[in-house]
C-alpha cells in the first residue's frame, strides 16, 4: 500500500513539473526573463537574448512583422542594428514558440 501511494505521489509530482515547464513562457506583461517581446528585433546566430522556434500551432506568442511602431505585445520590427532584443531561431529547445500572424499579435 505504501509503495503504491509513493508511486502515485511521485508520478503526480513529475506530471506537475512537466506541465509547469510546458506552460506558456510569456508572462502577462508580454516579457520573457525581463525582455519585453515587442520592439526592434535583430536576428543573430549566437549570443541571443531569446531562442525562438516558429510553429504553426500552440505558440507562446503570436508575432506580427511590422515596418514601424512596434509598440504592442507581439509586434516585431526586424532591424540590423540598435535592437531592443536579439533573437536566434532554433529547431529545438526554444525559450519561446512563436507563430507569425497578419493581425491580432500577442499572447494567445
mmCIF file of the C-alpha atoms, coordinates in Angstrom:
data_MODEL
# 
_entry.id   MODEL 
# 
loop_
_atom_site.group_PDB 
_atom_site.id 
_atom_site.type_symbol 
_atom_site.label_atom_id 
_atom_site.label_alt_id 
_atom_site.label_comp_id 
_atom_site.label_asym_id 
_atom_site.label_entity_id 
_atom_site.label_seq_id 
_atom_site.pdbx_PDB_ins_code 
_atom_site.Cartn_x 
_atom_site.Cartn_y 
_atom_site.Cartn_z 
_atom_site.occupancy 
_atom_site.B_iso_or_equiv 
_atom_site.pdbx_formal_charge 
_atom_site.auth_seq_id 
_atom_site.auth_comp_id 
_atom_site.auth_asym_id 
_atom_site.auth_atom_id 
_atom_site.pdbx_PDB_model_num 
ATOM 1   C CA . UNK A 1 1   ? 0.000  0.000  0.000   1.00 0.00 ? 1   UNK A CA 1 
ATOM 2   C CA . UNK A 1 2   ? 2.807  2.419  0.889   1.00 0.00 ? 2   UNK A CA 1 
ATOM 3   C CA . UNK A 1 3   ? 4.653  1.589  -2.346  1.00 0.00 ? 3   UNK A CA 1 
ATOM 4   C CA . UNK A 1 4   ? 1.553  2.335  -4.399  1.00 0.00 ? 4   UNK A CA 1 
ATOM 5   C CA . UNK A 1 5   ? 0.986  5.629  -2.567  1.00 0.00 ? 5   UNK A CA 1 
ATOM 6   C CA . UNK A 1 6   ? 4.645  6.632  -3.037  1.00 0.00 ? 6   UNK A CA 1 
ATOM 7   C CA . UNK A 1 7   ? 4.478  5.787  -6.745  1.00 0.00 ? 7   UNK A CA 1 
ATOM 8   C CA . UNK A 1 8   ? 1.294  7.836  -7.216  1.00 0.00 ? 8   UNK A CA 1 
ATOM 9   C CA . UNK A 1 9   ? 2.798  10.770 -5.278  1.00 0.00 ? 9   UNK A CA 1 
ATOM 10  C CA . UNK A 1 10  ? 5.993  10.737 -7.357  1.00 0.00 ? 10  UNK A CA 1 
ATOM 11  C CA . UNK A 1 11  ? 4.048  10.409 -10.604 1.00 0.00 ? 11  UNK A CA 1 
ATOM 12  C CA . UNK A 1 12  ? 1.783  13.324 -9.648  1.00 0.00 ? 12  UNK A CA 1 
ATOM 13  C CA . UNK A 1 13  ? 4.786  15.484 -8.752  1.00 0.00 ? 13  UNK A CA 1 
ATOM 14  C CA . UNK A 1 14  ? 6.541  14.622 -12.018 1.00 0.00 ? 14  UNK A CA 1 
ATOM 15  C CA . UNK A 1 15  ? 3.458  15.429 -14.089 1.00 0.00 ? 15  UNK A CA 1 
ATOM 16  C CA . UNK A 1 16  ? 3.073  18.711 -12.235 1.00 0.00 ? 16  UNK A CA 1 
ATOM 17  C CA . UNK A 1 17  ? 6.652  19.676 -13.041 1.00 0.00 ? 17  UNK A CA 1 
ATOM 18  C CA . UNK A 1 18  ? 6.215  18.752 -16.715 1.00 0.00 ? 18  UNK A CA 1 
ATOM 19  C CA . UNK A 1 19  ? 3.006  20.752 -17.021 1.00 0.00 ? 19  UNK A CA 1 
ATOM 20  C CA . UNK A 1 20  ? 4.671  23.750 -15.353 1.00 0.00 ? 20  UNK A CA 1 
ATOM 21  C CA . UNK A 1 21  ? 7.637  23.522 -17.711 1.00 0.00 ? 21  UNK A CA 1 
ATOM 22  C CA . UNK A 1 22  ? 5.403  23.337 -20.762 1.00 0.00 ? 22  UNK A CA 1 
ATOM 23  C CA . UNK A 1 23  ? 3.183  26.212 -19.649 1.00 0.00 ? 23  UNK A CA 1 
ATOM 24  C CA . UNK A 1 24  ? 3.429  29.429 -21.624 1.00 0.00 ? 24  UNK A CA 1 
ATOM 25  C CA . UNK A 1 25  ? 6.812  31.087 -21.258 1.00 0.00 ? 25  UNK A CA 1 
ATOM 26  C CA . UNK A 1 26  ? 5.487  34.591 -21.933 1.00 0.00 ? 26  UNK A CA 1 
ATOM 27  C CA . UNK A 1 27  ? 4.276  36.342 -18.799 1.00 0.00 ? 27  UNK A CA 1 
ATOM 28  C CA . UNK A 1 28  ? 1.278  38.644 -18.502 1.00 0.00 ? 28  UNK A CA 1 
ATOM 29  C CA . UNK A 1 29  ? 3.415  41.747 -19.155 1.00 0.00 ? 29  UNK A CA 1 
ATOM 30  C CA . UNK A 1 30  ? 4.497  40.277 -22.514 1.00 0.00 ? 30  UNK A CA 1 
ATOM 31  C CA . UNK A 1 31  ? 8.062  39.603 -21.477 1.00 0.00 ? 31  UNK A CA 1 
ATOM 32  C CA . UNK A 1 32  ? 10.443 36.689 -21.096 1.00 0.00 ? 32  UNK A CA 1 
ATOM 33  C CA . UNK A 1 33  ? 13.200 36.857 -18.485 1.00 0.00 ? 33  UNK A CA 1 
ATOM 34  C CA . UNK A 1 34  ? 12.744 40.606 -18.243 1.00 0.00 ? 34  UNK A CA 1 
ATOM 35  C CA . UNK A 1 35  ? 12.944 41.215 -22.006 1.00 0.00 ? 35  UNK A CA 1 
ATOM 36  C CA . UNK A 1 36  ? 9.784  42.693 -23.457 1.00 0.00 ? 36  UNK A CA 1 
ATOM 37  C CA . UNK A 1 37  ? 8.599  40.806 -26.518 1.00 0.00 ? 37  UNK A CA 1 
ATOM 38  C CA . UNK A 1 38  ? 7.863  43.726 -28.793 1.00 0.00 ? 38  UNK A CA 1 
ATOM 39  C CA . UNK A 1 39  ? 10.004 46.339 -30.439 1.00 0.00 ? 39  UNK A CA 1 
ATOM 40  C CA . UNK A 1 40  ? 13.032 46.245 -32.682 1.00 0.00 ? 40  UNK A CA 1 
ATOM 41  C CA . UNK A 1 41  ? 14.445 42.741 -33.156 1.00 0.00 ? 41  UNK A CA 1 
ATOM 42  C CA . UNK A 1 42  ? 17.785 41.661 -34.560 1.00 0.00 ? 42  UNK A CA 1 
ATOM 43  C CA . UNK A 1 43  ? 18.239 38.077 -35.774 1.00 0.00 ? 43  UNK A CA 1 
ATOM 44  C CA . UNK A 1 44  ? 21.581 36.628 -34.645 1.00 0.00 ? 44  UNK A CA 1 
ATOM 45  C CA . UNK A 1 45  ? 23.359 33.273 -34.865 1.00 0.00 ? 45  UNK A CA 1 
ATOM 46  C CA . UNK A 1 46  ? 24.998 33.472 -31.441 1.00 0.00 ? 46  UNK A CA 1 
ATOM 47  C CA . UNK A 1 47  ? 24.554 35.174 -28.070 1.00 0.00 ? 47  UNK A CA 1 
ATOM 48  C CA . UNK A 1 48  ? 20.789 35.789 -28.366 1.00 0.00 ? 48  UNK A CA 1 
ATOM 49  C CA . UNK A 1 49  ? 18.601 37.233 -25.673 1.00 0.00 ? 49  UNK A CA 1 
ATOM 50  C CA . UNK A 1 50  ? 15.894 34.746 -26.662 1.00 0.00 ? 50  UNK A CA 1 
ATOM 51  C CA . UNK A 1 51  ? 15.836 31.488 -28.635 1.00 0.00 ? 51  UNK A CA 1 
ATOM 52  C CA . UNK A 1 52  ? 12.613 31.168 -30.634 1.00 0.00 ? 52  UNK A CA 1 
ATOM 53  C CA . UNK A 1 53  ? 11.036 28.379 -32.639 1.00 0.00 ? 53  UNK A CA 1 
ATOM 54  C CA . UNK A 1 54  ? 8.494  29.180 -35.340 1.00 0.00 ? 54  UNK A CA 1 
ATOM 55  C CA . UNK A 1 55  ? 5.439  26.918 -35.041 1.00 0.00 ? 55  UNK A CA 1 
ATOM 56  C CA . UNK A 1 56  ? 2.055  26.657 -36.752 1.00 0.00 ? 56  UNK A CA 1 
ATOM 57  C CA . UNK A 1 57  ? 0.046  25.867 -33.645 1.00 0.00 ? 57  UNK A CA 1 
ATOM 58  C CA . UNK A 1 58  ? 0.155  26.271 -29.866 1.00 0.00 ? 58  UNK A CA 1 
ATOM 59  C CA . UNK A 1 59  ? 2.534  29.272 -29.751 1.00 0.00 ? 59  UNK A CA 1 
ATOM 60  C CA . UNK A 1 60  ? 3.599  31.125 -26.639 1.00 0.00 ? 60  UNK A CA 1 
ATOM 61  C CA . UNK A 1 61  ? 3.381  34.363 -28.640 1.00 0.00 ? 61  UNK A CA 1 
ATOM 62  C CA . UNK A 1 62  ? 1.722  35.449 -31.880 1.00 0.00 ? 62  UNK A CA 1 
ATOM 63  C CA . UNK A 1 63  ? 4.092  37.752 -33.785 1.00 0.00 ? 63  UNK A CA 1 
ATOM 64  C CA . UNK A 1 64  ? 3.184  40.337 -36.406 1.00 0.00 ? 64  UNK A CA 1 
ATOM 65  C CA . UNK A 1 65  ? 6.020  41.703 -38.551 1.00 0.00 ? 65  UNK A CA 1 
ATOM 66  C CA . UNK A 1 66  ? 5.687  45.488 -38.837 1.00 0.00 ? 66  UNK A CA 1 
ATOM 67  C CA . UNK A 1 67  ? 7.648  48.203 -40.647 1.00 0.00 ? 67  UNK A CA 1 
ATOM 68  C CA . UNK A 1 68  ? 7.080  50.810 -37.930 1.00 0.00 ? 68  UNK A CA 1 
ATOM 69  C CA . UNK A 1 69  ? 5.588  51.358 -34.481 1.00 0.00 ? 69  UNK A CA 1 
ATOM 70  C CA . UNK A 1 70  ? 6.422  48.016 -32.827 1.00 0.00 ? 70  UNK A CA 1 
ATOM 71  C CA . UNK A 1 71  ? 4.778  49.280 -29.662 1.00 0.00 ? 71  UNK A CA 1 
ATOM 72  C CA . UNK A 1 72  ? 2.463  46.441 -28.593 1.00 0.00 ? 72  UNK A CA 1 
ATOM 73  C CA . UNK A 1 73  ? 2.871  42.881 -27.479 1.00 0.00 ? 73  UNK A CA 1 
ATOM 74  C CA . UNK A 1 74  ? 3.958  40.666 -30.381 1.00 0.00 ? 74  UNK A CA 1 
ATOM 75  C CA . UNK A 1 75  ? 4.736  43.453 -32.849 1.00 0.00 ? 75  UNK A CA 1 
ATOM 76  C CA . UNK A 1 76  ? 8.277  42.940 -34.138 1.00 0.00 ? 76  UNK A CA 1 
ATOM 77  C CA . UNK A 1 77  ? 10.231 45.255 -36.416 1.00 0.00 ? 77  UNK A CA 1 
ATOM 78  C CA . UNK A 1 78  ? 13.296 43.450 -37.766 1.00 0.00 ? 78  UNK A CA 1 
ATOM 79  C CA . UNK A 1 79  ? 16.422 45.624 -37.828 1.00 0.00 ? 79  UNK A CA 1 
ATOM 80  C CA . UNK A 1 80  ? 20.149 45.202 -38.488 1.00 0.00 ? 80  UNK A CA 1 
ATOM 81  C CA . UNK A 1 81  ? 21.345 47.459 -35.677 1.00 0.00 ? 81  UNK A CA 1 
ATOM 82  C CA . UNK A 1 82  ? 20.276 49.003 -32.372 1.00 0.00 ? 82  UNK A CA 1 
ATOM 83  C CA . UNK A 1 83  ? 17.746 46.293 -31.418 1.00 0.00 ? 83  UNK A CA 1 
ATOM 84  C CA . UNK A 1 84  ? 15.628 46.158 -28.292 1.00 0.00 ? 84  UNK A CA 1 
ATOM 85  C CA . UNK A 1 85  ? 16.442 42.442 -28.122 1.00 0.00 ? 85  UNK A CA 1 
ATOM 86  C CA . UNK A 1 86  ? 18.216 39.765 -30.142 1.00 0.00 ? 86  UNK A CA 1 
ATOM 87  C CA . UNK A 1 87  ? 16.611 36.504 -31.236 1.00 0.00 ? 87  UNK A CA 1 
ATOM 88  C CA . UNK A 1 88  ? 18.053 33.271 -32.565 1.00 0.00 ? 88  UNK A CA 1 
ATOM 89  C CA . UNK A 1 89  ? 15.732 30.942 -34.443 1.00 0.00 ? 89  UNK A CA 1 
ATOM 90  C CA . UNK A 1 90  ? 16.155 27.287 -33.466 1.00 0.00 ? 90  UNK A CA 1 
ATOM 91  C CA . UNK A 1 91  ? 14.513 23.986 -34.356 1.00 0.00 ? 91  UNK A CA 1 
ATOM 92  C CA . UNK A 1 92  ? 14.678 22.511 -30.863 1.00 0.00 ? 92  UNK A CA 1 
ATOM 93  C CA . UNK A 1 93  ? 14.896 23.587 -27.232 1.00 0.00 ? 93  UNK A CA 1 
ATOM 94  C CA . UNK A 1 94  ? 13.473 27.102 -27.694 1.00 0.00 ? 94  UNK A CA 1 
ATOM 95  C CA . UNK A 1 95  ? 12.860 29.616 -24.944 1.00 0.00 ? 95  UNK A CA 1 
ATOM 96  C CA . UNK A 1 96  ? 9.580  30.589 -26.622 1.00 0.00 ? 96  UNK A CA 1 
ATOM 97  C CA . UNK A 1 97  ? 7.487  29.346 -29.524 1.00 0.00 ? 97  UNK A CA 1 
ATOM 98  C CA . UNK A 1 98  ? 6.137  31.945 -31.940 1.00 0.00 ? 98  UNK A CA 1 
ATOM 99  C CA . UNK A 1 99  ? 3.566  31.926 -34.708 1.00 0.00 ? 99  UNK A CA 1 
ATOM 100 C CA . UNK A 1 100 ? 3.561  34.606 -37.402 1.00 0.00 ? 100 UNK A CA 1 
ATOM 101 C CA . UNK A 1 101 ? 0.186  36.302 -37.881 1.00 0.00 ? 101 UNK A CA 1 
ATOM 102 C CA . UNK A 1 102 ? -1.145 39.125 -40.038 1.00 0.00 ? 102 UNK A CA 1 
ATOM 103 C CA . UNK A 1 103 ? -3.362 40.540 -37.294 1.00 0.00 ? 103 UNK A CA 1 
ATOM 104 C CA . UNK A 1 104 ? -4.051 40.248 -33.558 1.00 0.00 ? 104 UNK A CA 1 
ATOM 105 C CA . UNK A 1 105 ? -0.481 39.738 -32.284 1.00 0.00 ? 105 UNK A CA 1 
ATOM 106 C CA . UNK A 1 106 ? 0.263  38.998 -28.652 1.00 0.00 ? 106 UNK A CA 1 
ATOM 107 C CA . UNK A 1 107 ? -0.377 36.224 -26.192 1.00 0.00 ? 107 UNK A CA 1 
ATOM 108 C CA . UNK A 1 108 ? -2.865 33.606 -27.447 1.00 0.00 ? 108 UNK A CA 1 
# 
